[in-house]
Structures are given as C-alpha cells and as structure tokens.
Amino acid sequence: MTNQHLKMTILEAVNNQLRENNPPITKMTLERLKKLGYTEKIAKEKIAAILLEEIYEVMKNNEVYNEERYSRKLRALK
C-alpha cells in the first residue's frame, strides 16, 4: 500500500478487529504469522492487505461483506 493515509486507516481497522476480537480469525492469523517469524508490524500489514482486498471486492461488486471469503484469505496467508 503506497497511500499512507489509506494504510493507516486500514491498519486502524485491523487493530479494531484485534481489540474487539471480531472476527476471531484476525487474532488467530496474527498469532499464527508471528509464530511463522513475522514481526507484529509485518503480520498486521499482511492482514491489512487482505482486508483491503475484501473492501475492494465489496465495493466493486456492490455486495455485502463476506466473512467466509475474508477468513479463507486470512487462513491462506503465509
């Protein structure tokens, strides 16, 4: 992500998901990525990229948030 304002906003959304544990897959993914050796910062950025993809899909296709799709993409992160 090159737009710093967008990056900060998406990372704030990831932090909100983590704080509220909603959806729980976000926290599970953060912990899994950290165990794989990623720093917390990099792990959050990887999650943020998936969140941004999901937002894009929702807006592009004029559809509702798809938690199953989001979760599947988070589980696939390495």
C-alpha positions in Angstrom: 0.0 0.0 0.0 1.5 3.3 -1.0 -1.1 5.8 0.2 -0.1 6.4 3.8 -3.5 7.7 4.9 -5.2 4.7 3.4 -2.6 2.4 5.1 -3.1 4.0 8.5 -6.9 3.7 8.1 -6.8 0.0 7.2 -4.3 -0.8 9.9 -6.6 1.0 12.4 -9.4 -1.3 11.2 -7.2 -4.3 11.8 -6.3 -3.0 15.3 -10.1 -2.6 16.0 -10.7 -6.2 14.8 -7.9 -7.4 17.1 -9.1 -5.4 20.1 -12.7 -6.5 19.7 -11.8 -10.0 18.7 -14.2 -9.6 15.8 -13.8 -11.6 13.7 -11.7 -14.0 15.8 -9.8 -15.2 12.7 -7.9 -11.9 12.7 -6.3 -12.5 16.1 -5.7 -16.2 15.2 -4.0 -15.1 12.0 -1.8 -12.5 13.7 -0.6 -15.1 16.3 0.0 -17.7 13.5 2.0 -15.3 11.4 4.1 -14.2 14.4 4.8 -17.9 15.1 6.0 -18.2 11.5 8.6 -15.5 12.3 6.9 -12.3 11.1 7.1 -9.2 13.2 3.8 -7.9 14.6 4.0 -4.9 12.3 4.5 -7.0 9.1 1.8 -9.5 10.2 -0.7 -6.7 10.7 0.3 -5.3 7.3 -0.3 -8.7 5.6 -3.8 -8.9 7.3 -4.5 -5.3 6.3 -3.7 -6.2 2.7 -6.4 -8.9 2.8 -8.9 -6.6 4.5 -8.3 -4.0 1.7 -8.9 -6.8 -0.9 -12.2 -7.6 0.8 -13.2 -4.0 0.9 -12.4 -3.6 -2.8 -14.5 -6.7 -3.7 -17.4 -5.5 -1.7 -17.3 -2.1 -3.4 -16.5 -3.3 -6.9 -19.3 -5.9 -6.9 -21.8 -3.9 -4.8 -22.1 -6.8 -2.3 -22.2 -7.3 1.4 -19.1 -8.2 3.4 -18.3 -11.9 3.1 -16.7 -13.1 6.3 -16.2 -16.6 4.9 -14.2 -15.2 2.0 -12.2 -12.9 4.3 -11.5 -15.8 6.7 -10.4 -18.1 3.8 -7.9 -15.5 2.6 -6.5 -14.9 6.1 -6.1 -18.7 6.6 -4.1 -18.8 3.3 -1.6 -16.1 4.4 2.0 -17.4 4.8 
